[in-house]
């Protein structure tokens, strides 16, 4: 059975956790769904939709060498996004 946004929000609140998104795909949708829940400000820190290399480089501090070596959608860049977002 898939988890709903409310179930996710409840789990985050119960564990005193927050969530943020930074990705090229689906983070806008996920942020939107969570932002519609009462009390979303307690758990949702924000979202950055970053398609372009310049956004990944400037806002999320992904090194140019990594962006040049790997594709923007690679696991390496995704890992860096997650690390730099936290």
trRosetta pair geometry for C-beta under 8 A, 3 or more apart (Angstrom, degrees):
i j d omega theta_ij theta_ji phi_ij phi_ji
3 7 4.4 -127 -163 85 89 132
3 8 5.6 102 140 -53 125 85
4 7 4.8 102 51 4 73 100
4 8 7.1 -134 98 -2 41 86
5 8 5.6 -55 -151 38 34 113
5 9 6.2 36 151 -20 67 106
5 33 4.5 -150 -85 149 144 105
5 34 5.5 -155 -161 -84 114 56
5 36 7.4 50 114 62 158 97
5 37 5.8 -153 131 -52 111 125
6 9 5.6 -52 -145 38 32 113
6 10 6.2 35 154 -21 65 105
6 37 5.9 164 -95 -121 67 125
7 10 5.7 -53 -147 35 30 113
7 11 6.4 31 154 -18 64 105
8 11 5.8 -56 -150 36 31 110
8 12 6.3 30 154 -18 65 107
8 19 7.9 -7 157 -20 114 159
8 34 7.2 -75 93 -99 124 105
9 12 5.8 -55 -147 37 31 111
9 13 6.2 29 156 -17 66 108
9 34 6.4 152 -74 -142 105 87
9 37 4.9 -144 -56 132 165 165
9 39 7.2 122 173 87 128 101
9 40 7.0 -71 -121 -102 132 64
9 43 5.6 -180 -140 35 75 161
10 13 5.8 -56 -145 39 29 109
10 14 6.1 30 157 -21 65 110
11 14 5.7 -54 -142 36 28 112
11 15 6.3 5 163 2 63 113
11 17 7.8 -18 125 45 73 123
12 15 6.3 -74 -148 50 24 95
12 17 4.6 -104 -151 76 72 93
12 18 6.7 86 -179 -99 121 23
12 19 6.0 -77 -114 -22 147 107
12 43 4.3 83 114 -139 138 130
13 16 7.4 24 -174 -76 32 36
13 17 8.0 -87 -44 45 17 67
13 39 7.2 23 -87 132 139 135
13 42 6.1 41 -104 117 99 131
13 43 6.0 -77 -61 -65 76 120
17 43 7.1 38 96 -138 63 92
18 42 7.8 -140 -100 141 90 48
18 43 5.4 180 -125 -159 60 45
18 44 7.2 -171 -164 -64 87 8
18 45 5.0 80 153 -42 126 103
19 34 7.2 -117 74 -135 128 170
19 43 6.0 18 18 159 91 89
19 44 6.2 -30 68 -107 86 54
19 45 6.6 -162 85 11 32 91
20 44 7.5 115 -89 -168 54 54
20 45 3.9 -46 -73 67 103 116
20 46 5.4 10 -133 57 100 65
20 47 6.8 -171 -167 -77 65 47
20 85 5.5 -165 101 165 121 117
20 86 7.7 171 49 -88 123 53
21 27 3.5 166 151 -151 129 111
21 30 5.7 139 -77 78 154 123
21 31 5.6 -122 32 -56 136 102
21 46 7.6 -129 39 111 69 46
21 47 4.2 4 62 -120 103 88
21 48 7.2 -169 101 33 65 55
21 85 7.9 -70 149 -160 8 158
22 27 6.5 82 -71 -114 7 169
22 47 7.2 179 -72 -158 49 49
22 48 4.4 9 -114 58 87 102
22 50 6.0 16 -173 5 85 124
22 60 5.9 131 179 -99 148 138
22 81 4.8 -156 105 178 111 106
22 82 7.4 -175 58 -78 104 41
22 84 7.7 -78 80 81 163 91
22 85 4.5 -165 7 -84 134 134
23 26 6.8 -10 92 57 130 75
23 27 4.5 141 46 -33 93 122
23 49 7.5 -27 76 -124 49 54
23 50 7.1 -140 150 41 3 88
23 78 7.1 28 -116 -128 100 89
23 81 6.4 112 -84 136 64 157
24 49 7.1 77 -133 -170 30 70
24 50 6.2 -76 -76 80 64 59
24 51 5.1 92 -134 -99 95 59
24 72 6.7 88 -53 134 143 110
24 73 6.3 -69 34 -94 147 87
26 29 5.1 -58 -156 42 62 113
26 30 5.8 58 148 -22 87 103
27 30 5.5 -53 -142 41 37 110
27 31 6.0 40 158 -21 68 106
27 47 5.0 168 150 -157 105 111
27 48 7.4 -6 116 65 151 41
27 49 5.8 -175 71 -89 109 74
28 31 5.8 -54 -145 38 27 110
28 32 6.2 31 154 -22 62 108
28 47 6.4 141 -93 143 45 144
28 49 5.1 7 -54 -73 105 132
29 32 5.6 -54 -148 35 29 114
29 33 6.4 28 156 -19 64 105
30 33 5.8 -53 -148 35 31 110
30 34 6.4 22 158 -10 65 108
30 47 7.5 161 77 -106 88 136
31 34 6.0 -62 -146 43 29 104
31 35 5.9 29 157 -24 66 112
31 44 6.7 116 -143 -160 74 129
31 46 7.4 10 -130 -180 131 31
31 47 3.7 -65 -71 -35 150 151
32 35 5.8 -58 -142 35 25 111
32 36 6.8 27 158 -24 60 105
33 36 6.2 -60 -161 26 29 111
33 37 7.8 33 146 -28 58 99
34 37 5.9 -47 -165 13 46 116
34 40 5.6 129 146 -138 75 113
34 43 7.0 -110 -178 95 123 112
34 44 4.9 145 124 -79 125 129
35 40 4.9 121 -130 159 37 165
35 44 6.0 -108 -79 78 71 172
36 40 7.2 92 36 -55 21 144
37 40 4.9 121 66 -70 81 94
39 42 4.9 -15 171 11 89 121
39 43 7.4 58 129 0 86 99
40 43 6.4 -81 -159 50 44 90
40 44 4.8 -6 170 12 90 124
41 44 6.7 -60 -101 52 26 87
44 47 7.9 -27 -176 -34 106 94
48 55 7.4 180 168 164 111 115
48 59 6.0 -175 -158 132 149 142
48 60 6.7 172 99 -60 153 111
48 85 7.5 -156 29 -112 120 111
50 55 4.2 -160 -141 113 88 120
50 56 5.0 118 157 -69 130 73
50 59 6.7 -146 -101 63 126 127
50 60 6.3 -28 -89 -9 170 134
50 81 7.3 -174 57 -124 139 125
51 55 7.0 59 49 37 49 138
51 72 7.7 63 -176 142 43 150
52 55 4.8 94 67 3 87 101
52 56 7.2 -157 98 -2 47 86
53 56 5.6 -60 -150 40 37 111
53 57 5.9 34 154 -19 71 111
53 67 5.1 107 -147 -175 110 141
53 72 6.0 -116 -80 -89 79 122
54 57 5.6 -56 -142 41 31 112
54 58 5.8 12 166 -5 69 114
55 58 6.4 -59 -129 47 24 96
55 59 5.4 -11 -175 17 65 120
55 60 7.3 43 139 5 66 101
56 59 7.3 -48 -102 53 12 87
56 60 5.3 -45 -155 52 49 118
56 62 4.4 -19 152 27 96 134
56 67 6.3 142 95 -94 128 127
56 72 6.5 -172 -16 -141 158 100
56 77 6.9 -5 -168 -170 150 115
56 81 7.0 -65 -138 -88 100 100
57 60 7.5 23 -9 57 7 74
57 61 7.4 35 -174 -118 36 17
57 62 5.5 -80 -88 63 47 81
57 63 7.8 49 -126 -149 82 6
57 64 6.1 39 -123 -77 127 72
57 67 6.3 -53 -70 -23 102 155
58 61 7.9 -10 169 -67 10 47
60 80 7.6 108 138 129 112 90
60 81 5.7 -2 172 -125 151 69
60 84 4.8 107 179 104 80 136
60 85 6.6 -21 -133 -66 107 76
61 84 5.1 -172 61 -146 98 138
62 66 5.7 -107 175 75 90 125
62 67 5.7 98 123 -53 115 104
62 77 6.2 35 -149 -145 146 84
62 80 5.0 96 -117 124 94 136
62 81 6.8 -18 -70 -70 121 68
62 84 6.7 -122 -64 -2 67 158
63 66 4.6 90 68 4 89 102
63 67 7.1 -164 95 -3 47 86
63 80 7.7 -112 16 -150 80 151
64 67 5.6 -59 -147 42 35 110
64 68 6.0 33 155 -19 70 109
65 68 5.8 -56 -144 39 28 110
65 69 6.1 21 159 -16 64 113
66 69 5.9 -59 -140 41 28 106
66 70 6.0 -21 175 26 67 109
66 76 6.3 -148 -164 136 106 116
66 77 6.3 147 144 -90 109 76
66 80 6.0 92 141 -44 163 163
67 70 7.1 -71 -124 59 19 75
67 72 6.6 22 -143 -89 87 75
67 77 6.7 77 -97 -106 63 121
69 76 7.8 -46 94 96 105 156
70 74 3.9 -95 171 38 115 158
70 76 4.6 -160 -67 60 172 127
70 77 5.4 -166 101 -34 125 99
71 74 4.6 126 56 -39 75 96
71 77 7.2 -106 93 2 48 137
72 77 5.7 -133 -158 129 34 172
73 77 7.0 30 13 62 4 130
73 78 7.5 23 -174 -50 40 105
74 77 4.8 94 59 11 83 98
74 78 6.8 -144 99 -4 44 90
75 78 5.4 -57 -145 41 33 116
75 79 6.1 39 154 -24 67 103
76 79 5.8 -52 -150 32 28 112
76 80 6.6 26 152 -16 62 106
77 80 5.6 -53 -149 37 35 113
77 81 6.4 42 150 -25 65 101
78 81 5.5 -48 -149 30 32 115
78 82 6.6 31 154 -16 63 103
79 82 5.9 -56 -153 36 32 109
79 83 6.3 28 152 -17 66 109
80 83 5.6 -55 -144 39 32 111
80 84 5.9 21 162 -11 68 113
81 84 6.2 -64 -142 44 23 102
81 85 6.0 26 159 -26 63 112
82 85 5.9 -56 -143 31 25 113
82 86 6.9 23 161 -22 60 106
83 86 6.5 -64 -160 27 27 107
